[in-house]
């Protein structure tokens, strides 16, 4: 480890560890899950790092507005760590951040399909800061265009134009957004993979281990969902997944597409994976056994990534992995917080919520 690398990462490492210490503990998660009402949940959140973003009049804090406010914590964490991280690691963090720009673009396309207004869409978006290529003005112009095709033409200046324009023919043939959204998801991860390739040494190794595993898990779950939920053909599943990965190979995706036993394929890739035999509380109305199996598999895979991230803080601190691990943990935390907010707003029974939120590895 060179002196220049240690010096470059010293400040950002200290900052990241301070942020890491503010992640919600299992005890806090338990209190949030057990909160008897939405108001009680807000009271619990006020005691956490998210409290600073909820200092609004209570009548303003609808569930949707609460989710929007919670997202500011992630936004500001990204902004701080991108600013402090040296190149070329900064470019990887910027590309990671652009996932939320992609999500905003997908939300905008859905808004156009349903005829939603800017006021209806805006609180569904992730708050963004610099390093974006798709601004709120762009989104408003897209919504005002009235049609998907005209909306795409209004973002010619962004990297997403070429991605979307190549998927338009399939969109028009199928009359749904699925081909456009898949194209955005795949191209985003191709760009992310290229950002990893731009790193060297320990940075490259850590980025592969963490972000590469996350890309692998996305790819696996896509293939499984396409088979179980969408009943796509083998060729369609292959076309709508990535042909590369860190530990997941094209042969693994093909095996799933061709009907191989899912657990067997996953265990071959991740022999150390825990929790595949867990039985989740059935959903009301019950899903198929395969869909039920997928929920258990998702929990096990995300728990695996969570443990990888936690373990990163125990080793050599002077590399990009520290920032990546914290941001990935924060993203999982926010995802689960949003589920808790929605559950409390809809008065989901506590026992059902407890079966959804996995706090064992935190």
C-alpha positions as CSV (number, residue, x, y, z in Angstrom):
1,X,0.0,0.0,0.0
2,X,1.7,3.2,-1.1
3,X,1.9,6.3,1.1
4,X,-0.1,8.4,-1.5
5,X,-3.0,5.8,-1.4
6,X,-3.1,5.8,2.4
7,X,-3.1,9.6,2.5
8,X,-5.8,9.9,-0.2
9,X,-8.1,7.6,1.7
10,X,-7.4,8.7,5.3
11,X,-10.1,11.5,5.4
12,X,-12.8,9.6,3.5
13,X,-12.1,6.5,5.6
14,X,-12.6,8.5,8.8
15,X,-15.8,10.1,7.5
16,X,-17.2,6.8,6.3
17,X,-16.6,5.1,9.6
18,X,-18.4,7.9,11.4
19,X,-21.4,7.5,9.0
20,X,-21.2,3.7,9.4
21,X,-21.7,4.2,13.2
22,X,-25.1,5.8,12.5
23,X,-26.6,2.8,10.7
24,X,-29.7,1.5,12.6
25,X,-28.9,-1.2,15.1
26,X,-31.0,-4.4,15.5
27,X,-32.5,-2.9,18.7
28,X,-33.7,0.1,16.7
29,X,-35.0,-2.1,14.0
30,X,-37.0,-4.1,16.5
31,X,-38.5,-0.9,17.9
32,X,-39.4,0.3,14.4
33,X,-41.1,-2.9,13.5
34,X,-43.0,-3.1,16.8
35,X,-44.2,0.5,16.5
36,X,-48.0,0.3,16.9
37,X,-48.8,3.1,14.4
38,X,-47.4,5.3,11.8
39,X,-47.2,8.2,14.3
40,X,-45.3,6.0,16.7
41,X,-42.9,5.0,13.8
42,X,-42.2,8.7,13.2
43,X,-41.4,9.1,16.8
44,X,-38.9,6.3,16.7
45,X,-37.3,7.6,13.5
46,X,-36.9,11.0,15.1
47,X,-34.3,9.4,17.4
48,X,-32.1,8.2,14.5
49,X,-29.9,9.8,11.8
50,X,-33.1,10.1,9.8
51,X,-34.7,12.5,12.3
52,X,-33.0,15.5,10.8
53,X,-34.9,15.0,7.6
54,X,-38.3,14.7,9.2
55,X,-38.5,18.2,10.8
56,X,-41.7,19.1,9.1
57,X,-45.3,19.8,10.2
58,X,-46.9,16.5,11.0
59,X,-49.7,17.0,8.5
60,X,-47.1,17.3,5.8
61,X,-45.5,14.0,6.7
62,X,-47.8,11.7,4.7
63,X,-46.3,8.2,4.1
64,X,-45.2,9.3,0.6
65,X,-43.6,12.5,1.8
66,X,-41.9,10.6,4.6
67,X,-40.3,8.2,2.1
68,X,-39.1,11.2,0.1
69,X,-37.6,12.8,3.1
70,X,-35.9,9.6,4.2
71,X,-34.2,9.4,0.8
72,X,-32.3,12.6,1.5
73,X,-30.1,10.8,4.0
74,X,-28.8,8.6,1.2
75,X,-28.5,11.5,-1.1
76,X,-26.3,13.5,1.3
77,X,-24.2,10.5,2.2
78,X,-23.4,9.9,-1.5
79,X,-22.7,13.6,-2.0
80,X,-20.2,13.7,0.9
81,X,-18.4,10.5,0.0
82,X,-18.2,11.3,-3.8
83,X,-16.7,14.6,-2.9
84,X,-14.0,13.1,-0.6
85,X,-13.1,10.0,-2.7
86,X,-10.0,10.2,-4.9
87,X,-10.1,9.3,-8.6
88,X,-10.7,6.9,-10.2
89,X,-12.8,5.5,-7.3
90,X,-14.9,8.7,-7.4
91,X,-16.2,7.7,-10.9
92,X,-17.4,4.3,-9.6
93,X,-19.3,6.1,-6.8
94,X,-20.9,8.5,-9.3
95,X,-21.9,5.6,-11.5
96,X,-23.4,3.8,-8.4
97,X,-25.3,7.0,-7.6
98,X,-26.8,7.1,-11.1
99,X,-28.9,4.1,-10.2
100,X,-31.3,6.6,-8.6
101,X,-31.3,8.7,-11.8
102,X,-32.3,5.5,-13.7
103,X,-35.0,4.8,-11.2
104,X,-36.3,8.4,-11.6
105,X,-36.4,8.0,-15.3
106,X,-38.4,4.8,-15.0
107,X,-40.8,6.5,-12.6
108,X,-41.2,9.3,-15.2
109,X,-42.0,6.8,-18.0
110,X,-44.6,5.2,-15.7
111,X,-46.0,8.6,-15.0
112,X,-46.4,9.4,-18.7
113,X,-48.2,6.0,-19.3
114,X,-50.7,6.8,-16.5
115,X,-51.1,10.5,-17.3
116,X,-49.7,11.6,-14.0
117,X,-48.8,15.3,-13.3
118,X,-45.5,16.6,-12.1
119,X,-46.9,17.1,-8.6
120,X,-48.0,13.4,-8.6
121,X,-44.6,12.2,-9.8
122,X,-42.2,14.5,-7.9
123,X,-42.4,12.8,-4.5
124,X,-41.9,9.4,-6.1
125,X,-38.4,10.5,-7.2
126,X,-35.1,10.2,-5.4
127,X,-33.7,13.6,-4.5
128,X,-30.7,14.3,-6.7
129,X,-27.7,16.5,-6.6
130,X,-24.8,17.3,-9.0
131,X,-23.3,14.6,-11.2
132,X,-26.8,14.0,-12.8
133,X,-27.5,14.0,-16.5
134,X,-31.3,13.9,-16.0
135,X,-32.6,17.0,-14.2
136,X,-36.0,17.8,-12.8
137,X,-36.5,20.2,-15.7
138,X,-35.9,17.3,-18.1
139,X,-38.5,15.2,-16.2
140,X,-41.1,17.9,-16.3
141,X,-40.5,18.3,-20.1
142,X,-40.9,14.6,-20.5
143,X,-44.2,14.6,-18.6
144,X,-45.5,17.5,-20.5
145,X,-44.8,15.8,-23.8
146,X,-47.7,13.4,-23.3
147,X,-46.3,10.3,-25.0
148,X,-43.4,8.0,-24.5
149,X,-41.9,8.6,-27.9
150,X,-41.9,12.3,-27.6
151,X,-40.6,12.1,-24.1
152,X,-37.6,10.1,-25.2
153,X,-36.9,12.7,-27.9
154,X,-36.7,15.3,-25.2
155,X,-33.7,13.7,-23.5
156,X,-31.4,13.4,-26.5
157,X,-28.7,15.1,-24.5
158,X,-28.5,12.3,-21.9
159,X,-26.8,8.9,-22.2
160,X,-30.2,7.3,-21.8
161,X,-31.5,8.4,-25.2
162,X,-29.6,5.7,-27.2
163,X,-30.6,3.0,-24.7
164,X,-34.3,3.9,-24.9
165,X,-34.5,4.6,-28.7
166,X,-33.1,1.1,-29.4
167,X,-35.9,-0.4,-27.3
168,X,-38.8,1.7,-28.7
169,X,-39.7,-0.8,-31.4
170,X,-40.2,-3.5,-28.8
171,X,-42.2,-1.1,-26.6
172,X,-44.5,-0.2,-29.5
173,X,-45.0,-3.9,-30.4
174,X,-45.8,-5.0,-26.8
175,X,-47.6,-1.8,-25.6
176,X,-45.9,-1.8,-22.2
177,X,-42.8,-0.3,-20.6
178,X,-41.1,-3.6,-19.8
179,X,-38.6,-3.5,-22.8
180,X,-37.7,0.1,-21.9
181,X,-37.1,-0.6,-18.3
182,X,-35.1,-3.7,-18.9
183,X,-32.9,-1.8,-21.4
184,X,-32.2,0.9,-18.8
185,X,-31.4,-1.7,-16.1
186,X,-29.0,-3.7,-18.3
187,X,-27.2,-0.7,-19.7
188,X,-26.8,0.8,-16.2
189,X,-25.0,-2.3,-15.0
190,X,-22.9,-2.4,-18.1
191,X,-21.7,1.1,-17.4
192,X,-21.2,0.1,-13.7
193,X,-19.1,-2.9,-14.8
194,X,-16.9,-0.6,-17.0
195,X,-16.4,1.7,-13.9
196,X,-15.1,-1.3,-11.9
197,X,-12.8,-2.2,-14.8
198,X,-11.2,1.3,-14.5
199,X,-9.9,0.5,-11.0
200,X,-6.6,-1.1,-10.1
201,X,-5.1,-3.1,-7.2
202,X,-7.1,-3.3,-3.9
203,X,-9.7,-0.9,-5.2
204,X,-10.5,-3.2,-8.1
205,X,-10.5,-6.3,-5.9
206,X,-12.9,-4.7,-3.4
207,X,-15.2,-3.3,-6.1
208,X,-15.5,-6.7,-7.7
209,X,-16.2,-8.4,-4.4
210,X,-18.9,-6.0,-3.4
211,X,-20.4,-4.3,-6.5
212,X,-19.7,-7.4,-8.6
213,X,-21.6,-9.6,-6.2
214,X,-24.5,-7.1,-6.2
215,X,-24.6,-7.2,-10.0
216,X,-24.5,-11.0,-9.9
217,X,-27.4,-11.1,-7.5
218,X,-29.5,-8.7,-9.6
219,X,-28.8,-10.9,-12.6
220,X,-29.7,-14.1,-10.9
221,X,-33.0,-12.7,-9.5
222,X,-33.9,-11.2,-12.8
223,X,-33.5,-14.6,-14.5
224,X,-35.5,-16.3,-11.8
225,X,-38.3,-13.7,-11.8
226,X,-38.6,-13.8,-15.6
227,X,-39.0,-17.6,-15.4
228,X,-41.4,-17.7,-12.4
229,X,-43.5,-14.6,-12.7
230,X,-43.3,-13.7,-16.4
231,X,-42.9,-17.2,-17.9
232,X,-40.5,-15.9,-20.6
233,X,-38.9,-18.2,-23.1
234,X,-35.3,-19.4,-22.6
235,X,-34.1,-16.9,-25.3
236,X,-36.0,-14.0,-23.8
237,X,-34.5,-14.6,-20.4
238,X,-31.0,-14.7,-21.9
239,X,-31.7,-11.5,-23.9
240,X,-33.0,-9.7,-20.8
241,X,-30.0,-10.6,-18.5
242,X,-26.3,-9.9,-18.5
243,X,-23.8,-12.2,-20.2
244,X,-21.0,-11.4,-17.7
245,X,-20.5,-11.3,-14.0
246,X,-18.1,-11.8,-11.0
247,X,-19.1,-15.3,-9.9
248,X,-22.3,-15.8,-11.9
249,X,-21.6,-17.1,-15.3
250,X,-23.6,-17.2,-18.5
251,X,-24.0,-21.0,-18.0
252,X,-25.7,-20.3,-14.6
253,X,-28.2,-18.0,-16.2
254,X,-28.9,-20.4,-19.0
255,X,-29.4,-23.2,-16.5
256,X,-32.1,-21.2,-14.7
257,X,-33.7,-20.2,-18.0
258,X,-33.8,-23.8,-19.1
259,X,-35.6,-24.9,-15.9
260,X,-32.9,-26.2,-13.7
261,X,-33.6,-26.4,-9.9
262,X,-33.0,-22.9,-8.7
263,X,-31.7,-23.8,-5.3
264,X,-29.1,-26.2,-6.8
265,X,-27.8,-23.5,-9.2
266,X,-27.6,-20.9,-6.4
267,X,-25.8,-23.3,-4.0
268,X,-23.3,-24.1,-6.7
269,X,-22.4,-20.4,-7.0
270,X,-22.7,-19.6,-3.2
271,X,-22.0,-22.8,-1.3
272,X,-21.8,-20.8,1.9
273,X,-25.2,-19.2,1.6
274,X,-27.4,-19.5,4.7
275,X,-31.1,-19.3,5.1
276,X,-32.3,-21.1,1.9
277,X,-34.4,-23.5,4.1
278,X,-36.2,-20.7,6.0
279,X,-40.0,-20.7,5.7
280,X,-41.4,-17.2,5.5
281,X,-44.9,-16.3,6.7
282,X,-47.2,-16.9,3.7
283,X,-48.7,-13.8,2.1
284,X,-52.4,-13.3,2.4
285,X,-53.9,-15.1,-0.6
286,X,-50.8,-17.3,-0.8
287,X,-48.4,-17.3,-3.7
288,X,-47.1,-20.3,-5.6
289,X,-44.5,-22.5,-4.0
290,X,-41.9,-21.1,-6.5
291,X,-42.8,-17.5,-5.7
292,X,-42.6,-18.4,-2.0
293,X,-39.1,-19.9,-2.6
294,X,-38.0,-16.8,-4.4
295,X,-38.8,-14.6,-1.4
296,X,-36.7,-16.8,0.8
297,X,-33.9,-16.8,-1.7
298,X,-33.9,-13.0,-2.0
299,X,-33.5,-12.7,1.8
300,X,-30.6,-15.2,1.8
301,X,-28.8,-13.4,-1.1
302,X,-29.2,-9.9,0.4
303,X,-28.1,-11.2,3.8
304,X,-25.0,-12.6,2.1
305,X,-24.2,-9.2,0.5
306,X,-24.9,-7.5,3.9
307,X,-22.4,-9.8,5.6
308,X,-19.8,-9.1,2.9
309,X,-20.2,-5.4,3.5
310,X,-20.0,-5.7,7.3
311,X,-16.8,-7.8,7.0
312,X,-15.2,-5.1,4.8
313,X,-14.9,-2.8,7.9
314,X,-12.7,-5.4,9.7
315,X,-9.8,-5.4,7.2
316,X,-7.4,-2.9,5.5
317,X,-9.3,0.4,5.5
318,X,-7.4,2.2,2.7
319,X,-9.4,1.3,-0.4
320,X,-12.7,2.0,-2.1
321,X,-14.4,-0.9,-0.4
322,X,-15.1,1.0,2.8
323,X,-17.2,3.6,1.0
324,X,-18.9,1.0,-1.2
325,X,-19.8,-1.2,1.8
326,X,-21.3,1.6,3.8
327,X,-23.3,2.9,0.8
328,X,-24.6,-0.5,0.0
329,X,-25.6,-1.1,3.6
330,X,-27.3,2.3,3.7
331,X,-29.2,1.4,0.5
332,X,-30.5,-1.8,2.1
333,X,-31.4,0.1,5.2
334,X,-33.4,2.6,3.3
335,X,-35.1,-0.1,1.2
336,X,-36.3,-1.8,4.4
337,X,-37.3,1.5,6.0
338,X,-39.5,2.3,3.1
339,X,-41.1,-1.1,3.5
340,X,-41.7,-0.4,7.2
341,X,-43.3,3.0,6.4
342,X,-45.6,1.5,3.9
343,X,-46.5,-1.3,6.2
344,X,-47.4,1.0,9.1
345,X,-49.4,3.3,6.7
346,X,-51.4,0.2,5.5
347,X,-51.6,-1.2,9.1
348,X,-49.9,-4.5,8.1
349,X,-49.8,-6.8,11.1
350,X,-46.5,-6.6,13.1
351,X,-45.9,-10.4,12.7
352,X,-46.1,-10.1,8.9
353,X,-43.7,-7.1,8.8
354,X,-41.3,-8.9,11.1
355,X,-41.2,-11.8,8.6
356,X,-40.3,-9.4,5.8
357,X,-37.6,-7.3,7.4
358,X,-34.4,-9.3,7.9
359,X,-32.4,-7.8,10.9
360,X,-30.3,-10.8,11.8
361,X,-27.2,-9.8,9.9
362,X,-27.3,-6.1,10.9
